[in-house]
């Protein structure tokens, strides 16, 4: 009976090749792999022809899916090669790490303890400060599972207590290899490991060397003293003992290199059992999901992310490449981007990369040497092109596949069914879709994407489109494996997208007391074709509006609802149903708006002005006589009152002139009152800013408005003019560049008649008056140059 411990680096092509060769030579009768034992039940799917890496095992709590963990695999992951070997040879393969049912439970206890300590600290510090102790705040946040679900790493970090001599605890915790690299003269542990192990061809002694190195590290470096690490290694040892008990004679153990010495030098079974006694449990579930190389470049699972997954795939596929194949891929990429790259460029870059490797005493060029050669020869020193290489080749955009019949939550199955039906594949790269909602397929795509957005699955992002019609939408789609967690979480609301989004939105809206949020839900629910939800939201809005009377919230949402009622029934929405609530909202706005415009600060008034303009555009869009009459009545109440914010009052007066409610004589009277010297300059300038809001073209075409403004500016004293100049500049800067240019030309040429009310013909003959100027200049002490010459 023999146990063979293979210490590996997660996601290392050299380690994967060594594991594969070692297993083929050893021919074990059982393989134990570092990983969650709960996933043993889904391991048979790894041999399915439709399951193609990169993939990941997603482990989660059914009652709290956000408490989850991912275990990703690439084709060049040593664990994947070990699993594949065992399944091809029809021998048992098992995961041997500490079950996540215990890890999640321990993490839950740790989080609860941290939150309790934080609350206690906050209470104790309340009289003095609002800030909790830094260590407690850190405990609160790090105890929560991160986006990658790295619960084991989090637990390890929280349990560790290092001495500070010789080595940074953070460096040791995350990368013990860095110590060996430093001893060998490398400043980067990643490069050292690659050249020592990943790029090296088959070597029977590599696992013994790794084990010896890790054993020396564990003996010489400060103890991590991590409870989680002790629990994990104790469980692994018990799994090895169990295999021995079952009379397996050749046991192959594939684990992280750091754990190899702990599995070789075993303590007593009793010591490990005592350590593992009484561990808490929670219920968990697991499944296979597609993964991406971009996500593999993050730290996940065991904190084993790799920075260059696409490059490692190349090393796995072409282990003896001296850089020629890689440079050919770079050249192909550049040619696809319309950048000329000759064969001579490729040859020179390969020569330079190999020369750099020789100078550094490497057996072959690594990624760093190839990148330096590429930057010098192919990129001409341009870093922008290197970013393209990183995105497309070094990291790569590969996404894995899982079988359609693999066990999965019903909601996820329904989403994948609709993705296939609507021809919307999951891609690691973003892909743009322009949808014509007059076509049935594009309309169904839009409805599907809007429903996912309501569920919180942000697969698609809406993009701006030209024009104001509603028959066209543009979406940018990019799949992220973490969406699987969101889908599982929302699965409790229903087994189909329609059922889940209906129940979820109804529940959220019922708990939402903010009118603005409910109106936004209605705006999102309408394009998602959710009639039951729309009815409930309209009822909810009516109830909230009646109770709260928040006119500013209504003012914010009315324009978007008007767009829905005005631009036809592309989605076959019940326009009359929406129109009823729009009429009700506008009536409420018209009644309450004058009071809402009083006692408003400057910043709030400017924000309200934007909403005012949108509301006015909506009224003009509707072309509804009764609503237009109610709106102009509200504008009259605001314009005639001295209490509203000046910028709002000025805008209301201008709109009344646009609606032909005020004639030029009345408007000039109000303008003169607002601009009189009795008012503070800032107040007058604010009124003018509102008065001119969005009217650059109107000033060019309407001489009445133009002359009003010119007369007021002309009568200002110099010191007052200097005070309000910044405000005037801000007002005119809102006009477009062509409008400002034409206004300047109008000022320079003096076009436009004089103000109707104030300008009277003077009867002065300019030619005769000019004759007296020299005399006046002499009287003032200024002499004409010709007279001085005499």
C-alpha atoms as one frame of an Amber mdcrd trajectory, in Angstrom:
protein
   0.000   0.000   0.000   1.479   3.350  -1.072   0.342   6.971  -0.918   1.746
   9.407  -3.492   1.390  13.100  -2.656   1.520  15.342  -5.734   1.944  18.958
  -4.683   0.796  21.182  -7.505   0.055  24.752  -8.420  -3.593  25.332  -9.251
  -4.076  26.130 -12.960  -0.465  25.460 -13.943   0.137  23.844 -17.370   3.467
  22.367 -16.303   1.964  20.957 -13.112  -0.962  19.549 -15.106   1.378  17.825
 -17.557   3.482  16.395 -14.731   0.366  15.093 -12.960  -0.895  13.468 -16.141
   2.460  11.776 -16.835   2.873  10.675 -13.219  -0.595   9.106 -13.060  -0.096
   7.283 -16.349   3.150   5.832 -14.997   1.802   5.043 -11.509  -1.605   3.672
 -12.573  -3.243   4.296  -9.170  -6.456   2.594  -8.112  -7.942   5.763  -6.526
  -7.376   9.494  -7.000  -8.020  12.067  -4.276  -8.253  15.697  -5.390  -8.289
  18.856  -3.308 -11.850  20.156  -3.602 -15.300  20.157  -1.924 -16.574  16.612
  -1.186 -20.156  17.787  -1.769 -19.323  17.979  -5.478 -18.567  14.243  -5.728
 -22.142  13.699  -6.898 -21.637  15.887  -9.981 -18.126  14.680 -10.856 -19.415
  12.160 -13.466 -20.494  15.122 -15.597 -16.819  16.053 -16.050 -16.507  13.318
 -18.683 -19.537  14.524 -20.649 -18.507  15.546 -24.160 -20.593  18.730 -23.946
 -18.820  19.939 -20.787 -15.843  21.930 -22.024 -13.517  23.945 -19.771 -13.158
  26.547 -18.506 -15.957  25.524 -16.170 -16.513  25.850 -12.450 -18.281  24.054
  -9.647 -20.666  26.452  -7.951 -21.376  25.569  -4.323 -24.049  27.595  -2.536
 -26.535  27.657   0.304 -30.046  27.115  -1.103 -31.549  29.400   1.541 -28.896
  32.088   0.913 -27.443  31.677  -2.602 -25.212  34.745  -2.281 -23.252  32.707
   0.282 -21.431  30.747  -2.394 -18.063  29.596  -3.645 -16.640  28.846  -7.095
 -14.091  26.140  -7.944 -12.913  26.862 -11.497 -11.117  24.428 -13.795  -9.217
  25.034 -17.014  -8.012  22.352 -19.379  -4.531  22.868 -17.934  -5.625  22.608
 -14.289  -3.843  19.653 -12.632  -7.076  18.729 -10.837  -8.925  18.566 -14.160
  -6.307  16.277 -15.643  -6.438  14.040 -12.564 -10.239  13.824 -12.719 -10.103
  13.077 -16.445  -7.499  10.331 -15.957  -9.548   8.625 -13.244 -12.719   8.675
 -15.321 -10.970   7.322 -18.410  -9.489   4.503 -16.315 -12.798   3.899 -14.499
 -11.245   4.235 -11.061 -12.714   6.154  -8.107 -12.014   9.885  -7.882 -13.017
  11.895  -4.821 -12.712  15.422  -3.533 -10.907  15.481  -0.203 -10.995  19.017
   1.219 -12.965  20.171   4.251 -16.662  20.061   3.234 -18.137  23.461   2.557
 -21.102  22.562   4.709 -18.708  23.170   7.617 -16.831  26.071   5.996 -20.042
  28.015   5.356 -21.285  27.323   8.876 -17.994  28.450  10.422 -18.041  31.557
   8.270 -21.601  32.280   9.364 -20.602  32.005  13.026 -17.584  34.227  12.451
 -19.702  36.832  10.684 -22.289  36.829  13.465 -19.562  37.218  16.092 -17.942
  40.075  14.169 -21.265  41.889  13.767 -22.063  41.448  17.459 -18.651  42.821
  18.420 -19.136  45.706  16.016 -22.515  46.583  17.500 -21.058  46.407  20.982
 -18.178  48.656  19.969 -20.540  51.135  18.297 -22.628  51.344  21.448 -19.526
  51.852  23.580 -18.149  54.559  21.277 -21.466  56.289  20.577 -20.865  59.258
  22.917 -17.404  59.835  21.467 -17.389  58.938  17.795 -19.442  57.384  15.047
 -16.577  55.316  13.680 -16.099  51.701  14.840 -12.721  50.311  15.674 -10.792
  49.615  12.452 -10.204  45.966  13.267 -13.902  45.388  13.878 -14.891  47.159
  10.694 -12.428  45.006   8.807 -13.844  41.894  10.416 -17.332  42.908   9.414
 -16.527  43.278   5.747 -14.004  40.507   5.230 -16.297  38.012   6.891 -18.797
  38.488   4.108 -18.250  36.298   1.039 -16.648  38.208  -1.779 -17.686  38.153
  -5.402 -15.446  35.206  -6.035 -16.743  33.344  -3.025 -13.290  32.857  -1.561
 -14.568  31.799   1.837 -11.629  29.600   2.704  -9.163  32.370   1.985 -11.224
  34.817   4.033 -11.356  32.451   6.953  -7.621  31.822   6.704  -6.877  35.547
   6.739  -8.989  36.175   9.800  -7.464  33.355  11.827  -3.823  34.145  11.176
  -1.514  35.773  13.681   1.986  36.185  12.294   5.223  37.424  13.731   6.492
  40.280  11.606  10.126  39.229  11.300  11.723  38.270   7.988   8.596  38.154
   5.826   5.481  40.213   5.316   2.459  38.276   6.637   0.423  39.327   3.599
   3.098  38.018   1.233   3.404  34.760   3.123  -0.350  34.313   3.391  -1.078
  34.780  -0.298   2.144  33.633  -1.947   4.618  31.546   0.068   6.414  30.853
  -3.222   7.615  34.462  -3.151  10.059  33.542  -0.379  11.702  30.846  -2.496
  11.785  33.212  -5.461  13.485  35.881  -3.380  16.084  33.388  -2.195  16.754
  32.465  -5.839  17.221  36.114  -6.822  13.798  36.695  -8.392  11.606  39.638
  -7.528   8.468  37.839  -8.723   7.362  34.453  -7.388   5.176  33.915 -10.446
   8.133  34.122 -12.849  10.291  31.886 -10.687   7.649  29.171 -10.494   6.959
  29.342 -14.230  10.597  28.923 -15.240  11.316  26.276 -12.624   8.191  24.141
 -13.098   5.628  25.293 -15.681   7.997  25.628 -18.661  10.099  22.601 -17.723
   9.515  19.431 -19.696   8.564  16.157 -17.973  10.568  15.563 -14.795   9.950
  12.570 -12.513  11.554  14.291  -9.524   9.530  17.502  -9.658   6.994  16.484
  -6.992   9.717  15.433  -4.551  11.454  18.775  -5.106   8.229  20.714  -4.526
   7.481  18.735  -1.376  10.968  19.317   0.027  10.750  23.043  -0.713   7.347
  23.384   0.961   8.496  21.383   3.966  11.456  23.719   4.396   9.168  26.736
   4.130   6.771  25.381   6.736   9.647  24.682   9.116  11.558  27.928   8.695
   8.881  30.567   8.153   6.557  31.965  10.824   3.663  29.677  11.640   0.355
  30.770  10.177  -1.503  29.231  13.103  -4.736  29.209  11.084  -7.591  27.181
  12.475  -9.163  26.821   9.046  -5.922  25.485   7.576  -5.600  22.969  10.421
  -9.186  21.810   9.885  -8.669  21.422   6.158  -5.469  19.430   6.476  -6.950
  17.240   9.205  -9.890  16.413   6.952  -7.556  15.657   4.022  -5.549  13.263
   6.175  -8.728  11.484   7.241  -9.724  11.092   3.601  -6.359   9.460   2.898
  -6.862   7.176   5.921 -10.328   6.274   4.634  -8.884   5.256   1.270  -6.296
   3.095   3.029  -9.035   1.538   5.147 -10.893   0.607   1.960  -7.777  -1.330
   0.900  -6.735   0.810  -2.049  -3.083   0.004  -2.683  -1.907   2.877  -4.898
  -3.397   6.159  -3.729  -2.680   9.348  -5.685  -3.310  12.611  -3.827  -3.411
  15.872  -5.808  -3.302  18.927  -3.551  -1.855  22.407  -3.360   1.912  22.330
  -2.934   1.669  24.024   0.471  -0.334  21.130   1.945   1.922  18.314   0.678
   4.159  18.113   3.805   1.097  18.058   6.094  -0.230  14.981   4.289   3.101
  13.178   4.375   3.838  13.683   8.052   0.578  12.603   9.634  -0.262  13.001
  13.317  -2.458  10.424  15.017  -6.010   9.813  13.815  -7.264  10.730  17.293
  -5.623  14.166  17.131  -7.305  14.924  13.820 -10.670  13.587  14.995 -10.522
  15.740  18.118  -9.836  18.775  15.947 -12.795  18.040  13.673 -15.253  17.157
  16.417 -18.451  19.197  16.682 -18.137  21.261  13.511 -21.356  23.148  12.629
 -23.238  22.448   9.409 -25.479  24.202   6.921 -27.336  22.819   3.936 -25.594
  23.371   0.595 -26.012  22.428  -3.050 -23.742  22.491  -6.095 -23.754  22.469
  -9.888 -21.507  23.015 -12.908 -21.489  26.433 -14.597 -19.527  27.910 -17.533
 -16.476  29.945 -16.583 -14.365  32.449 -18.475 -10.651  33.061 -18.725 -11.182
  36.661 -17.686 -12.728  35.388 -14.428  -9.959  32.817 -14.079  -7.519  35.712
 -13.891  -9.146  36.668 -10.567  -8.354  34.963  -7.299 -11.077  32.425  -6.626
 -11.718  29.130  -4.842  -8.356  28.640  -3.134  -7.047  32.085  -4.045  -5.485
  30.511  -7.104  -6.185  32.964  -9.874  -3.638  33.187 -12.685  -2.786  36.487
 -14.385  -2.437  35.053 -17.912  -4.892  32.184 -18.546  -4.777  32.582 -22.332
  -0.980  32.323 -22.306  -1.142  29.213 -20.119  -3.543  27.622 -22.605  -0.947
  28.264 -25.298   1.789  26.706 -23.143  -0.452  23.675 -22.577  -1.247  23.283
 -26.282   2.319  23.951 -27.489   4.772  23.075 -24.694   7.866  23.238 -26.906
   7.088  26.559 -28.610  10.123  28.845 -28.631   7.911  31.879 -29.260   7.331
  31.401 -32.984   3.725  30.234 -32.677   2.943  32.926 -30.125   4.354  35.701
 -32.304   2.376  34.330 -35.235  -0.796  34.711 -33.153   0.174  38.288 -32.290
   0.800  39.074 -35.955  -2.562  37.569 -36.926  -4.294  39.688 -34.292  -2.602
  42.855 -35.561  -3.552  42.094 -39.159  -7.173  41.628 -38.098  -6.936  45.124
 -36.602  -5.637  46.501 -39.929  -2.067  46.922 -38.641   0.572  45.817 -41.114
   2.874  43.170 -39.669   5.387  41.385 -41.865   6.997  37.981 -41.473  10.295
  39.783 -40.881   8.766  41.515 -37.857   7.767  38.125 -36.437  11.204  36.589
 -37.003  13.017  39.523 -35.409  10.686  39.472 -32.412  11.281  35.735 -31.888
  15.051  36.233 -32.096  14.930  39.091 -29.606  12.787  37.085 -27.156  15.188
  34.134 -27.270  18.179  36.449 -26.872  16.598  37.992 -23.779  15.974  34.512
 -22.368  19.636  33.580 -22.926  20.857  36.752 -21.239  18.689  35.931 -18.229
  19.862  32.312 -18.257  16.439  30.851 -19.039  16.045  27.727 -21.103  13.293
  29.342 -23.177  11.548  32.708 -23.404   8.649  33.276 -21.064   5.745  35.653
 -21.386   7.795  38.588 -20.087  10.488  38.146 -22.743   7.884  37.718 -25.477
   6.054  40.842 -24.331   9.239  42.907 -24.302  10.132  41.715 -27.791   6.603
  42.390 -29.027   6.608  45.898 -27.579   9.938  46.736 -29.211   9.535  45.119
 -32.646   5.825  44.766 -33.409   4.338  47.629 -31.370   7.040  50.247 -31.929
   6.912  51.019 -28.220   3.135  51.688 -28.177   1.561  50.382 -24.958  -1.956
  50.629 -26.417  -1.271  47.678 -28.697   0.046  45.662 -25.754  -3.302  46.144
 -24.037  -4.963  44.617 -27.096  -2.639  41.605 -26.852  -3.418  41.238 -23.170
  -7.170  41.298 -23.710  -7.280  39.007 -26.735  -4.374  36.590 -26.198  -2.785
  36.757 -22.748  -6.095  36.667 -20.865  -8.314  35.615 -23.789 -12.084  35.706
 -24.064 -12.742  31.977 -23.933 -15.919  30.815 -22.199 -16.713  27.230 -21.267
 -19.781  25.107 -21.924 -21.914  22.812 -19.803 -24.438  20.214 -21.053 -27.995
  21.436 -21.470 -29.320  18.427 -19.550 -27.097  18.900 -16.502 -29.095  19.263
 -13.261 -29.743  22.952 -12.664 -32.342  25.149 -10.976 -35.592  25.483 -12.996
 -35.192  29.243 -13.430 -31.703  28.844 -14.896 -33.012  26.153 -17.257 -35.786
  28.489 -18.448 -33.303  31.321 -19.019 -31.026  29.081 -21.069 -34.018  27.801
 -23.066 -35.023  31.354 -23.963 -31.430  32.299 -24.777 -31.313  29.450 -27.258
 -34.745  30.255 -28.716 -33.927  33.948 -29.167 -30.383  33.259 -30.430 -28.711
  35.218 -27.642 -25.615  33.150 -26.758 -23.580  33.635 -23.603 -20.276  35.254
 -24.578 -17.298  36.410 -22.537 -16.813  39.363 -24.902 -19.446  42.056 -25.147
 -21.717  41.889 -28.174 -24.003  44.670 -29.405 -27.555  44.059 -30.609 -29.759
  46.646 -32.325 -33.365  45.543 -31.894 -36.191  46.623 -34.182 -39.247  46.262
 -31.962 -41.527  46.088 -34.984 -40.141  42.588 -35.575 -41.490  39.790 -33.398
 -38.114  38.197 -32.617 -36.486  41.476 -31.632 -39.522  42.403 -29.544 -39.269
  39.083 -27.679 -35.543  39.671 -27.149 -36.237  43.094 -25.676 -38.937  41.740
 -23.361 -36.595  38.969 -22.186 -33.709  41.364 -21.483 -35.963  43.818 -19.645
 -37.281  40.996 -17.457 -33.772  39.841 -16.582 -32.866  43.428 -15.726 -35.819
  43.614 -13.341 -34.624  40.378 -11.727 -31.204  41.915 -11.108 -29.400  39.813
 -13.739 -27.475  42.593 -15.504 -26.562  40.617 -18.591 -27.547  43.441 -20.933
 -26.854  47.156 -20.700 -29.057  49.603 -22.589 -27.163  51.885 -24.975 -28.190
  55.295 -26.269 -29.821  55.307 -29.699 -30.334  58.172 -32.122 -33.822  59.613
 -32.528 -36.770  59.730 -30.170 -38.784  56.825 -31.577 -39.413  53.774 -29.425
 -39.219  51.173 -32.188 -35.461  50.732 -31.768 -33.292  49.628 -28.851 -29.584
  48.924 -28.587 -28.215  46.463 -26.029 -24.693  45.418 -25.114 -24.531  41.861
 -23.751 -21.642  40.306 -21.818 -22.047  37.177 -19.728 -20.481  36.910 -16.293
 -20.393  33.531 -14.514 -21.462  35.210 -11.274 -24.896  35.699 -12.842 -25.500
  32.062 -11.916 -25.603  33.058  -8.251 -28.133  35.821  -8.968 -30.283  33.389
 -10.949 -30.229  30.802  -8.176 -31.099  33.483  -5.632 -34.109  34.661  -7.656
 -35.198  31.070  -8.294 -37.166  31.115  -5.053 -39.659  33.497  -6.713 -40.610
  31.154  -9.530 -39.541  28.445 -11.948 -39.817  30.620 -15.077 -38.598  34.112
 -15.872 -42.157  35.438 -16.149 -43.254  33.916 -12.857 -40.090  34.906 -10.982
 -39.986  38.520 -12.169 -43.708  38.984 -11.501 -43.550  37.744  -7.925 -40.235
  39.465  -7.218 -41.330  42.921  -8.436 -44.680  42.643  -6.657 -42.893  41.832
  -3.415 -40.317  44.622  -3.765 -42.902  47.231  -4.759 -45.095  46.274  -1.829
 -42.210  47.000   0.534 -41.172  50.229  -1.223 -42.591  53.413   0.263 -40.876
  55.802  -2.150 -43.012  56.985  -5.031 -39.976  57.601  -7.218 -38.825  53.993
  -6.918 -42.273  52.574  -7.658 -42.577  54.817 -10.722 -39.205  53.581 -11.928
 -40.428  50.032 -11.480 -43.484  50.877 -13.585 -41.262  52.387 -16.252 -39.204
  49.174 -16.301 -42.215  46.852 -16.088 -43.979  48.307 -19.133 -41.328  47.239
 -21.691 -41.042  43.898 -19.866 -44.682  43.079 -20.761 -45.874  42.385 -17.216
 -49.572  43.367 -17.182 -50.236  41.965 -13.717 -47.277  43.906 -12.340 -48.285
  47.088 -14.193 -51.791  46.998 -12.715 -50.419  46.513  -9.214 -47.818  49.268
  -9.642 -50.380  51.758 -10.917 -52.565  51.059  -7.902 -49.517  51.403  -5.658
 -48.548  54.724  -7.275 -52.040  56.128  -6.851 -52.066  55.156  -3.186 -48.599
  56.577  -2.525 -49.304  59.789  -4.428 -52.532  60.350  -2.525 -50.832  59.759
   0.805 -47.533  61.545   0.224 -48.355  64.299  -2.229 -44.706  64.501  -3.271
 -45.028  66.645  -6.372 -41.305  66.597  -7.130 -41.331  62.816  -7.479 -44.304
  63.042  -9.833 -42.570  65.780 -11.777 -39.599  63.475 -12.278 -41.509  60.461
 -13.626 -44.244  62.084 -15.729 -42.036  62.783 -18.820 -40.961  59.152 -19.221
 -44.567  57.941 -18.891 -45.692  60.510 -21.451 -43.154  59.110 -23.902 -44.778
  55.696 -23.516 -48.272  57.037 -24.236 -47.198  59.273 -27.116 -44.959  57.042
 -29.236 -47.465  54.428 -30.322 -48.040  50.821 -29.403 -44.854  49.192 -30.633
 -45.046  46.928 -27.598 -48.838  46.715 -27.723 -48.976  48.318 -24.283 -52.318
  49.535 -22.977 -51.754  53.233 -23.691 -55.122  54.197 -22.206 -54.173  52.584
 -18.901 -50.951  54.577 -18.758 -52.705  57.733 -19.958 -55.130  57.587 -17.047
 -52.318  57.654 -14.509 -50.478  60.357 -16.486 -53.549  62.612 -16.400 -53.909
  62.004 -12.692 -50.232  62.772 -12.076 -50.270  65.967 -14.144 -53.352  67.179
 -12.289 -51.574  66.579  -8.982 -48.471  68.358 -10.262 -50.402  71.403 -11.445
 -52.134  71.766  -8.090 -49.082  71.323  -5.879 -46.245  72.756  -7.959 -46.595
  76.492  -7.084 -46.142  75.753  -3.387 -43.202  73.421  -4.121 -41.347  76.240
  -5.925 -41.140  78.472  -2.845 -38.305  78.537  -0.306 -36.003  76.584  -2.600
 -32.205  76.875  -2.420 -30.124  77.761  -5.459 -28.878  74.230  -6.215 -32.308
  72.698  -5.651 -33.872  75.376  -7.860 -31.518  74.558 -10.740 -32.359  70.863
 -10.388 -36.061  71.720 -10.319 -35.569  73.833 -13.443 -34.390  70.749 -15.358
 -37.500  68.848 -14.259 -39.624  71.867 -15.193 -38.237  71.817 -18.716 -38.833
  68.063 -19.082 -42.397  68.492 -17.807 -43.078  71.295 -20.278 -41.732  69.163
 -23.136 -44.043  66.355 -22.020 -47.075  68.685 -22.015 -46.220  69.894 -25.512
 -45.785  66.293 -26.630 -49.231  65.238 -25.396 -51.126  68.008 -27.236 -53.979
  67.550 -24.735 -56.019  70.798 -24.432 -57.220  70.212 -20.865 -53.767  69.286
 -19.570 -52.175  72.199 -21.445 -54.708  74.568 -19.866 -53.979  73.221 -16.388
 -50.231  73.566 -16.984 -50.426  77.173 -18.202 -52.606  78.009 -15.202 -49.855
  76.667 -12.949 -47.266  78.728 -14.819 -49.351  81.870 -14.332 -49.607  81.221
 -10.604 -45.822  80.821 -10.363 -44.977  83.804 -12.582 -47.307  86.246 -10.809
 -46.138  85.253  -7.324 -43.074  86.834  -5.726 -42.299  83.801  -3.538 -41.035
  81.182  -6.048 -37.307  80.844  -6.739 -36.257  83.538  -9.260 -34.903  81.048
 -11.774 -38.252  79.197 -11.773 -40.295  82.408 -12.003 -38.234  83.606 -14.958
 -38.671  80.311 -16.776 -42.430  80.309 -16.107 -42.755  83.831 -17.547 -40.919
  82.853 -20.713 -43.076  79.728 -21.151 -46.234  81.823 -20.820 -44.931  84.000
 -23.647 -44.260  80.862 -25.713 -47.831  79.657 -25.064 -49.119  83.121 -26.175
 -50.647  83.663 -22.728 -48.557  86.812 -22.183 -48.218  89.448 -24.868 -44.960
  91.316 -25.388 -46.171  94.340 -23.431 -47.037  92.318 -20.310 -43.865  90.288
 -20.616 -41.746  93.432 -20.837 -43.461  94.773 -17.729 -42.607  91.628 -15.754
 -39.102  91.629 -17.184 -38.571  95.238 -16.103 -39.815  94.528 -12.576 -37.567
  91.480 -12.220 -34.556  93.302 -13.642 -35.033  96.557 -11.743 -32.217  97.936
  -9.621 -34.389  97.371  -6.540 -33.659  93.662  -6.791 -30.330  92.188  -5.778
 -28.080  91.548  -8.808 -27.905  87.811  -8.037 -31.718  87.581  -7.910 -32.067
  89.427 -11.209 -29.426  87.247 -12.858 -31.142  84.066 -11.601 -34.468  85.285
 -12.999 -32.753  85.979 -16.320 -31.147  82.517 -16.325 -34.575  80.927 -16.056
 -36.009  83.361 -18.583 -33.380  82.372 -21.168 -33.428  78.631 -20.378 -33.134
  76.737 -23.653 -33.920  79.839 -25.706 -30.715  80.569 -27.597 -32.447  80.189
 -30.948 -35.462  82.104 -29.660 -33.242  85.087 -28.840 -31.960  85.041 -32.392
 -35.424  85.003 -33.932 -37.512  87.048 -31.504 -36.444  90.704 -31.464 -38.771
  91.440 -28.545 -36.848  89.139 -26.210 -33.540  90.263 -27.681 -34.233  93.952
 -27.085 -35.441  93.315 -23.531 -32.152  91.658 -22.632 -30.037  94.261 -24.453
 -31.776  97.173 -22.755 -31.335  95.660 -19.320 -27.647  94.930 -19.815 -27.063
  98.388 -21.264 -28.465 100.203 -18.227 -26.383  98.268 -15.678 -23.721 100.187
 -13.785 -20.194  98.878 -14.165 -19.794  97.458 -10.637 -23.170  95.689 -10.779
 -22.359  94.334 -14.231 -19.098  92.853 -12.904 -20.992  91.167 -10.036 -23.467
  89.374 -12.275 -21.064  88.671 -15.159 -20.255  85.098 -13.923 -23.985  84.325
 -13.725 -24.557  85.694 -17.214 -21.625  83.671 -18.478 -23.095  80.501 -16.941
 -26.457  81.251 -18.558 -25.087  81.804 -22.051 -22.657  78.880 -21.780 -25.666
  76.545 -21.798 -26.409  77.580 -25.384 -24.859  75.570 -28.181 -21.664  76.802
 -29.838 -23.445  77.781 -33.104 -26.062  79.717 -31.096 -23.386  81.614 -29.170
 -21.566  82.419 -32.399 -24.701  83.815 -34.044 -25.590  85.805 -30.925 -22.126
  87.350 -30.994 -22.558  88.285 -34.638 -25.925  89.851 -33.829 -24.335  91.961
 -31.087 -21.476  93.035 -33.359 -23.686  94.000 -36.285 -26.305  95.639 -34.068
 -29.171  93.882 -35.829 -32.563  93.920 -34.173 -34.883  96.823 -33.530 -34.745
  98.891 -30.384 -36.920  98.005 -27.413 -40.526  98.762 -28.218 -41.418 100.236
 -24.843 -38.414 102.330 -23.956 -36.620 103.426 -27.085 -37.768 106.731 -28.593
 -36.384 108.401 -31.703 -33.878 111.037 -30.536 -33.842 113.120 -33.743 -30.027
 113.572 -33.522 -28.113 113.983 -36.775 -25.036 111.793 -36.271 -23.025 113.559
 -39.009 -23.484 117.038 -37.579 -22.909 115.794 -34.024 -19.574 114.276 -35.041
 -18.271 117.718 -36.050 -18.318 118.843 -32.419 -16.251 115.932 -31.115 -12.794
 117.567 -31.723 -13.869 120.663 -29.777 -15.127 118.592 -26.880 -11.897 116.555
 -26.894  -9.814 119.747 -26.684 -11.916 120.988 -23.811 -11.207 117.738 -22.005
  -7.461 118.051 -22.585  -7.141 115.559 -25.427  -5.506 117.008 -28.558  -5.737
 115.769 -32.098  -2.373 114.464 -33.426  -2.463 116.885 -36.376  -2.804 119.875
 -34.039   0.091 118.564 -31.923   2.283 118.365 -35.038   1.638 122.014 -35.802
